[in-house]
Amino acid sequence: LRFNEKVRVVVFKSEVKGVFCAGADLKEREKMDDAEVGQFVRKLRNLMDEIAALPVPTIAAIDGYALGGGLELALACDLRVAASSAKMGLIETTRGLLPGAGGTQRLPRCVGIGLAKELIFTGRQIDGQQAFSMGLVNHSVPQNSEGDAAYQRALALAKEIVPQAPFAVKMGKLAINRGMEVDIASGMAIEGMCYAQNIPTRDRQEGMAAFREKRPPRFIGK
């Protein structure tokens, strides 16, 4: 996906009705020794980092349970859409664990330190509407009879992104992600570098021409 220039947006959904991702198999984990558990969690953390580093926008369509590593997967995405009936939480402390695939870092960056601590310390599960009210998800939608309301809303969101200039969207994502890690002055420098890369693109010229000619732009990602 990273190197496929035809991909404009990636949507993560489940093929299991009522479950986005239920997290690690604790029965499997129980059979592992300490070293194996450490290796397992490192691989999982690396996977989430790879998802977060995808250059194109990513959307998690949460139509059911997103627990533990399942919510960490959603947090690794840029945008999240949830059915109002979906249940999500970093429940690791209820099993004698703590989030180990990015949850302790991505959740506070998403909802703020105080709420993140409360959710992690208590292991509480919240529904899609509660998640929306605290900014954990971008949209909360009523579940439909097919059980894919979040996926349908995620597709609609993806269709809003797809027509936009692909390289500009990628640079926007990069500028935001890198800028959030540094002070505002350094962030401005990062934005400047990303903008400079976008200036010579054919898509920028196309955007200007389309505006001048009063027609929809035809972006090619170049």
Disulfide bonds with the S-S distance in Angstrom:
none
